[in-house]
Amino acid sequence: MTAPNIPSVTRIINARDRLMASGLYLGDSTITNNLRWVRSGRADILCSVADVVSDGDDTTANTTANEPAILRAIVRIDSADFWLTADGGYLGPNSIWKEIVDVKPSCTVTDPGIDPVTSDFAVVIHVLQQLTANCVTPGYTSGKSFFSTKDLGTPRFKLCHTLFQVRGLVEEVNEETITPVTSDVTPTTPDKSDTSITPEQHCPPSDAFSLELWPLTKEKNRAELLALKNTHHIVPLPAYDLSNDIIRPASYRRILQGAIVEVHFTLSHWAIATAKRDVYGGDIQRIRLLVPPTWSSSTKKRKIPFHLDTEESGSIKRVKV
C-alpha cells in the first residue's frame, strides 16, 4: 500500500474532525447512549434518542418524528466483494435477485489503514457490535449478512444501496436535482494533461442517469429495466468525488473500489422467522471520496491516441543471416 500524500492526510483529518462533531461518528464510543432501536413495520430502525417518539409504554416509529440515525465512518472500500456497480452485477433472475427491481448493489468496508482513522476503526466495529447486540430476537441466531472477516481475521461490514424506489417516493434525477456536496477542503483541480475520454463524459447529467443509458452488466437486461419506467425511479449512488461532484454510474468501480471514503449509512434489523435468524443491514446515504484507490502499474489506464502516425520512428532490429 502506498502512503498517502499530505493533501490526502489533511483531507482525512478534516473529515474526521467534522464527523466527530456530528455526534454520530462511529469512531466515538459514547454515541451508543444517544441511539435507540425503534419498530417500523416489520423491521427495526436505529434512531437518535432525540428523534424517538414514545406512544405510552410502547416506543413506535412515527413517520414524521422518528428518522433513522445516519451513522458516519471513515473506511476503505474492500476490493473484494465489490458489487457497488450500476446494476450490482445483475446477470438475470436468480435465487438472490428474482428480478432487476430487487437488486441492491453492495460492498464490504474495512480498516482504512491510515492513522488516525485506522485506530478509530476498532471502535467503529465495537460500536456496531454493541448496537446490533441491543436488537436481538430470543432464540434466533445472528446471520452473517452484515459482519464478516477476511485473511487474518480483519473485520469488515457490508453496506448496500437501494437502487429502485417506487414513483412518488423520490424525485427523478436530473440536472436540477443533482446537487454537489459542500466540503471543508478545496476541490482537486483536474489534470488538464489527461486527454483521455470516458464514455459518460459524452453525456449530459440527465442522460447519464436515464434508464435508457444506465450501464448494465448484460445489455440483454435492458428491456427488463425499461419495463420499470412507469412504476419506479432509479436512484443513483449518492457518491461524490474529490471535486464534490456526483460520480457517474459507469465510473463507480474505477473510482470507489479500494478507495478510502467517508460513508454515511442507516442501520436496520429484520427477524427472519423461517430461518430463526436476525439480519442487519446498512443502507448507504452518502459516500464522499477521501483517497482514490491505488492501482498497480499493470492495471494503469492506457491512453489511446486520437491520431496514429503511419511512419513511426525508432530503431528496428535486424537479424543477420
N, C-alpha and C positions, 0 to 999 in steps of 0.2 A: 504494500500500500504506500503510495506517495504522500509525503507530508503536505498538508495544505499550505498555500501561500498566506502571507499576512492578511490581505483583504478577506480571505475566507475565514480565518480565525476571528477577525474583528466582526464579521457578519454573524458568526455563530454566537459570540459573546453578547453582541447586541440583541440577538434574538432570544437568548437565554434570559437576559435581564428583563426584556419585555414580557416574556411568558411567565416568569416568576411573579411579576407584578399583577398578572391577570387573576391570580388566586386559584387557577385551575391547571397549573403546571404539574405534571405527574412526577417531576423530579423533586417536589416538595412533599414530604411525607405527612405534613399536617393537614392536607386538603381533605383527607377522608372524613374529618369532623364536619365538613360542610357539604357532604354528599349523602343522598338517600335514595334507595330504590322505591319506585312508585309503580303500582299496577296500571297498565294501559292496555285494555282489551285482553288479548291472550299473552301479552308479553309484559315484562317489567323493564322500565327505563330508568337510567340513573339520572337524577335531578339534583340541582343545587338546593340545599335546605331552604334558602330564602325564597325559592320558587315553589315549594311544596305547599299545596292547599289541603288541609285536613277536613274530612267530612265526618264529624263526630269522632268515634273511636277508630274509624277506618280511614286510612290515607289512600286516596284515589287520585287518578290523573284528571286534572281539569285542563281541557284543551287550550284555554286561554291563559292559564297561570302556570301549569307545570310543564315547563320547557326542558328538554333534555340538556344536561350539563355538557358543554363542549370541552372535552379534555384536551390538553396540549402536551406534546413531547417532541424532542429532537432525536431523530433516529436515522439509521441507514436503511434504505430500501434494499432488501436482500436480492442479489442477482438470481438466486434460486427461487423456485415457487413464485415467479413473477407472472401474473396473469392480468396485470393492470393495463391491458391494451384496450383499444377502442371497443372490441366486442368480447373481451375476456377469452380469446382463443376459441370461440364457438365454432364447431365443425358441423353441427347439425343436432337434431334431437338425440338425447342420450339419457342415461339413468340419473344424471345430475341436473341437466337443463333440458326439460321436456320440450321447450320451445324458446325462441330467442328472447321473448319478453321476460323470461325467468332469469336471464344472465345477470350476474353481479361480478364484474371484474374485481380481482383481488390481488394482494401482495402480502408478503411477510416482512416485518421490520425487525431490526436488531440493533445491537450496540453500534453507535456511530464511529467509535474508535478514535475519537479526538477529545482531549481534555479541553475544558472542564466537563463537557456533557457526557463523556464516557463514564465518569464517576456517577453522574445522575442516573444512568440507565439502570443500574442495580436497584435504585429507589423506584424508578418507573415500574419495573417488574414487580417489586414487592407491593407497591400501592395497588396495582391491578389485581394481584393475587388476593389482597385484603378485600378489595371491593367485590370480586366475584365470590369470595367465601361468605360474604354477607347476604348473598342471594342464592340459596340452595333449596332444593326440594327434598324433604325427608325420604330416604330410601332410594334416591336417584344417584347415579354416578356422574362425574363431570366428563363431558366429551372433550375431544382433542381439537375441536374446531377453532379454538382461539389461541391457546398457548402451544408451543412446540419447542423442541431443542434440536440442535444441529452440531455435527462434528463432536467436539469435546464437551458437549452439554451447553453450548452457547444458547441462552434463552431467546426466543422470538415470540412475536404475537402477530395475528393475522388481522388485516383490515380490508374492508370491502367498499365498493362504490355502487350506489343504487343507480343503474343506468336508465331505467324507464320509469316514468310516472304518468298516471292517468291524466288526461287533459282536464284542465280546470284547476289542478293542484299546483301547477308550476308554470311560470311564464316560459314561452318559447324563446329559445336563444337566438338573438340577432345582434346587429351592431349596437343597438341601444342597451340591451340587457347585459352585454359583456362589459364589466367594469373592472379596470385594473385595481389591484390591491394597493394600499398605501404601505410604505416601508420606512424603516429608520436608517436605511442605507442608500447610497447613491446607486441607481441602476447601472449595470455594466454596459459600457459602450461597445456595440457590436464591432467585430473585426472587419473593417472595410476591405481588407485584402482577401477575404474569403468570398470568392465569386461563385461558389457552388450554390445550386438552387435546389431546394427540396420541393416536392410536389405541392404541398399545402400552401407554399408561398405564392402560387399562381392564383389562389382562390381568395376572394374577399371573405371576411369573417363569417357572414351569414351562410355562404356556400360551404365553408369548411365544416360547419356544424349541421348541415342538412342531411336528411335521411338518404337522399339521392347520392351524395358523395361520401357518406360516412364509411371509413375504412372497415373492411371485413376480412377475416382470415380466409373465408371461402366466398367468392363472389356469387356462387350458386344460392347463397342465403339472402341475396338482395330482395327477392320477391317477398320472402317472409318478413323482412324488415319493413318494406314499403307497405305491407298489409296493416301495419300498426299506425299508419299516418293519421287516420281519423279518430283513433282512440287514445293514443299515447304520445307524449313528448319524449324525445331522447335528451338525457341530461349529461352534458359534457363533464368530465372530471374537473373539479374546481382546483386545478393545479396551476401554479404560476412560476414563471422562470425568473432569472436574475434581474430582468428588466421590469418585473412585476406585471408582465403580460400573460394572459391565459395561454397555456400550452395547447397547440392544435392536436387533435386526436391521432394523426399519423405520426406524431413525434413522442408519444408517451413513453415508449420503450427506450428510445435513444436518449432522452433527457432524464428519465426517472430511474431506470434500472441501475442499481448500485449507487445512487446519489444519496447525499446526506440532506435531509429535509426537516422542516418544521411541519408537523402534522397535527391537525385538529380533528377530533372524532367524537362521536357519541357512543355509548355502551348500552347494550340491551341484553335481556336474558329470556330464554324460552325453555319451558319444561316439556320435553318430548315424551308423552305418555307411552306411546307404542314401544319405545326403546328404554324407558325409565332413565332418561339422561337429561342433564342440564346442559344447555348450549348457550354460549355467549357470543355476541357479535359486535365488532367495532365498525361503525359506518362513517366513512370519510366525509368531513365537512369542508376541509381545505388542506391543500399541500402547498408549501412555499419552498422553492429550491434554495438551499444554502451553499452546497458544494456539489458541482456537477460530478458525474461518475468519471472514474479514471479508467481509460481503456488502454490495453497493451498496444504496442506498435503494430502487431499483427492484425488488430481489428480496427486500426485507424481508418477513418473515412478517406477514400480516394477522391481526388478532384479530377473530373473528366473535362479536358479542354473542349471548347466550342469549335475550334478550328485545328486541324491537323496538317502540318507541313508534309508534303509528299517527299521532299528532298531533306531527309534527316541527316544532320551532321554527326560525326563520331567515327571512331576507328573501327574498321572491320577486320577481324582476324582471318587470316588466310592459312590454309593448311598446305604445307609443302608436300608434293607428291614425289 
